[in-house]
Amino acid sequence: MPQVIPFPAEQELEWRVKQLVAENRGVDVDELESSFSLRTDLGMDGDKALEFFGKFGEEFGVDLSELRAGWPFFFRPEGIFLSLSMKLALAVSVSAGVLEWLLFPHFSSLVAFVTVGGLFLVILIAIEIAGRVNRGPARPAMQEITINELINAARSGEWKVPEEIREWVSKQQSYR
């Protein structure tokens, strides 16, 4: 009978984290590298990321409160994402297009399309310029989460977000 060599605790923890990622993404655990990012390399985003981190926090006893506070810096929502300025510009443009169609039905569809498209761009640019002029603290860029970071969080029992995200989140909460 072959001798069973005990699996060192560090390697076991790493394997368990990779196993959870592999199950969530439907890949073989041997294909995963510690440097892989969840969003870019493994396509984890939106609801899938929420589901995964619920299991991750529960299985490894990790406090994810900082990650939840900074969630938009790591993952995007499901579906098509439109910024608030794009939604506003789209609403005004479509409303103007409907009004143009009602008031000037003899105009061609091409003229209406060009008018609505031009209005959309003008409104979007105006909103973006106003937003840049009246901007609060600079918003940090999107961050990647690697499997290695998952392993470190499982080891320490807590998730630490980068300092610039923590500061930005606390400033936004103080503005409310």
URBELVEN-V17981 format. One record per helix or strand of 3 or more residues. SS is the DSSP state (h for helix, s for strand). FROM is the first residue (numbers start at 1). TO is the last residue. Records with the same first field share a line. If there is no record, write none. Layout:
SS=FROM-TO, FROM-TO
This chain:
h=9-25, 29-31, 46-60, 65-69, 71-73, 84-103, 109-133, 147-156, 163-175
